[in-house]
Every structure is written in C-alpha cells, then in structure tokens.
Amino acid sequence: MTRPVVAIDGPAGAGKTSASRALARRLGFAHVDTGAMYRAVGVLAEEQGMALDDDAALGRLVADLTFELAEGGQRLLVRGGGAGAGAVGRDLSDAIRGAHAGELASKVSTRPVVRERLVALQRLLGAGGGIVMEGRDIGTVVFPDAAAKLYLTADPAERARRRAAELRARGTDVDEQALARELARRDERDKSRAHSPLRPAPDAIVLDTTELTLDAVVDAMESAVRARCPRTVP
C-alpha cells in the first residue's frame, strides 16, 4: 500500500460526511461513507417487510449485496439483496438520506450478521489505500491499523441543529427537539452495542467541531493526516 487509509469516526451530526468528502478532495483520495451502506440495508429490509432483528432474513439480504460509489461517493448504487435494477445497480442515494433511514441504519448495525458482511466489503473498498473512509468503527474494527485516525464529535444540541438544517435543505419538515431525542437514542444504541461499539480508537485524534466552520475542520483534519503520514500523502 503506497497511500494510506484515513479513518474517520464519530456520532451523527458531528460533520463527518461533509468534512470527509472535502478532505478526500484535497488529498486526491476516494471517499467512502460506510453509514450509507448500513442505511441501504435498513431501507431494503423495511421494503421487504423484514423485522430488523431477524438475523436469518438479514443474512440472506446481505449475502450477495454489493455497493458501487459514484460521483465521488455522492451516489450509492446497490446490487443484490433484492434491490432490483439488475446489473446497473439501484440508486438509493436519495432514499437513504432521511432521518428515518438513519434510524433504520442504527438498528440493523447492531446485528453481527450485517456488520460482518459490510465490514468485509468495506475492507475490499479500502484495500488499495488512498481512501478516506468514515463511519462508526473504521479506526477500531474495519481498519485498526489505519495510518491516520480521527474521531469527530460535537455538542449534542449543535449536532441536532446541523442535522435539522440538513434535512430542511432537502425539503423535510423537522421537529428539532424530537430529532435531538432521536440522536440521543442512536448514540446510546451505537455506544452500548456488543458488536463494534462507537468509541474513539486509542490512537485517534479527537476533534470537537462544535465551534468550528467546515473549512476549519477540514484544515485541522488535513494537518493531522499530513503529520501522521508525511511520506505517503501527496
């Protein structure tokens, strides 16, 4: 591997996706949003009427599931798992971005049968290096030997405000207080699950983004990556 894997973890609303995508552009790396993969599994499971704790059904769903990231990681194409659309894949980019899809993702991500399959796919995506990969367990489970690991966090109220603004920009009416409660439930579920809980890797750089602009967050991330990987980042 001549270029590193950059692992970005943290809770919802901390700014991971926007900052990770911008960082990938600066470095000339690919970008993978692993949360989008779990959202896709949740959406497909609900479409097919599966209980989100039915491991046998979820195992069948993910067994032949594959993902393709298009347009710099902004579009997610899904094949297998009953997704339809055949060889070209089905574009789930819009379906996975609502608040409900996030709640589905948080639930299916607690199931080991789902995590094991998706972690294997994520490792394949990052095997060649030169990638910024974001999620909940990238630095702890997916790529524990990643050369650069960052953990983004923010004040819960600020995270809820950001997520509400994001949803409103897509035309979704949002109750910000209800959204804050939902994010708190997701935090508790993500941190307490037995399989791959949300936590910073011991060697991760923790960055609180509460008071920072997006540019300031990306500047700090880029500086950290270049410091950790002085010989392998162009």
N, C-alpha and C positions, 0 to 999 in steps of 0.2 A: 504494500500500500504506500503510494508516494504522497498522497494528500490525506489529511485527517478526516475523521468523523467528528463533527461538533454536535454534542448532545445538549439539548435544551429542555429542561423540565420545569414544571410549576403548575399551579392550580388555574382553573378557568378565570379569565378576565385579567390575568397578570400581564397580558400583552405579548404572549409567546408567538402567536402566529404572525402578526404584523412585523414584529421585530426580527423573528427568524427568517421570514421571507426577505426582508430588507438586507439582513446580514448576508444571506446566501447570494444576493445580487452583488453586494460589494466584493465578496470573496471570489465570485465566479463559480460557486458551488451549486449543486442541486439542492432542492428543498423538499422535505417530506413532513407532512402534518399527519402524525400517526393517529391523532384524535379523530381525524376524518375517517379513518379505516374502521374504528370502533363505532362511530356514528352510522356508517354504512351498514354494518352488521345489525345494529339495532333497528334501523329503518326496514331492512329486508325481513328481519324476524317478525316485526309487527305486521308488515304487509302480508306475511304468510300465516298469521294467526298463531305464532308460537308464543308460549309462555317464556319469559326472559330468564327463567331458572331451569328450563328444560334442557339439560346438558346433552341428552341424546339428540334432540332435534337441532340444537345449536351446532353440535359436532358435525351433523350431516350438512348443515348450511355452509359452514366454513371450510369443509374438507376440500372442495375444488375452487374455492374463492380466490381470485387474483385481482390485483389492482394495477392500474396504469395512471400515472400522474401526468397531466398535460398542461400546457401553457404555464410552465414554470412552477407547477404544483398548485395552480389555482383551480384546475378542473380535475375531478376524480372520476375515472372510468372503472366500472366494476364488471367482472365476468364471473360466471358460475354462481352457485348459491341461489339459483332460481331468479337471478337478476334480470334475465331476458336480454334482448338486443344482440345475442349471438356473438360472432367473432369480433365485432366492432366494440363491444362493451356498452354498458349503460351509463350514461352521465348522471350521477347522483349529486353533483356539486351543489345544486340549489336545495334539494330535499334534505341534506344533512346539516344545513346551517341554522335552522330554527332552534329555539330553546327546547322544544320537545325532543328533538333529535339528540341534544346534549344529555338530556335526562335518560334516554334510552341507552346511550353510549355508556354512561356511568353505571348502569345496571348490568349490561352484558359484559362489561370489562371486569366484573368481579368473578366471572366464570372461567376457571382454569382452561377449559377446553377451547374457549375463544382466544384467550391470551396466548396459549401455546402456539396455535396456528398463526396468529397475527405477528407474534414476535419472530417466528421463523421467516415470514415474508419480509418483515422489516429488516432483518439481518441480511437477507438477499439484496434488498434495495441499497443497503449501505456498504456492501462487501467491498466495493472498489474504492471507497473513500471519496473525498471531495464532496461531502454532503453535510447539510445542516438538517438534523432530524429533531423534531420537537414532540413532546408527549408528557407522560406522567412517570415513565420508568426507563427512559432511554439511558441515562447515566448509571442507573443501578442494576438494570436487568438486560436490556437489549444490547447496549454496548458499554459494559462496565469498564472496558479498557480504552474508551474513547480518549483521545489526546486532550480534548478541551471539553469541560462540562460546566454548564451554567444552570442555575436554578433561579427563575424569575418569580417574584412574589409581589404583592401589593396589599394595601389596606382593604379589608372586605367591602367597605362601603364604596371605595373607589373602583374596585373590581365590578361591583354590581352596576355602578353608574356607566362604566365603559361598555359592559355587555348590553345594557339597556340602549345606549346610544347606537351601538352596532345594529341591534335588532330594529330599532326605529328607522335607521337609514335604509333598511331593506323593506320598509313599509309595514312592519309588525307592531301592533299596539302592545305596550308593555306596562305592567304594574311593577315599578322598580322595587317596592318593598317585598312583593311576592317573589321577585327574581332573586333578591338578596337571600331570602329564606331558602330558596331552591339551591343556590350556590353553597350555602352553609351545609345543606344536606349532602350535596355532592362531595364537598370537602371531607365530611365525616366518613362517607362511604369509601372514598378513594384512599383516605389515610388509614382506615381500620380494616380494609380487606386483607385476608390472609395471604393472597397471592399478589405479589408485586405492589405493595402499598406505595402511595405517593409520599416521597420524602427526598430531601437532597442527598446526593451521593456524598460520602465523606470528603472527597476531594473536589467537590463542585464549588464554584464561585457563586455565592448567593447575592442577587441583585434586587434590591427593593425599588420598584418602578413607580411607587405612589406619586412622588413629586416630580418625576422626570418626563420630559417630552419624548416622543418616539425617537427623534434624532439622537437625543442624549442617551437613550437606552441602547441604541444600535452602536453609537460611538463607544460606549463602555464595553459592550459585548465584543466588538471588533478588537479593541485594545487587549482585552483578556485573551482572546483567541490567538492573536499575534504573539503575545507574551508566552503563551503555553506552547505554541507551535512555530517558533521562529524560522525553522528550516523548511517547513512543508506548506506554508501558506504564501501564495504569490504576493 
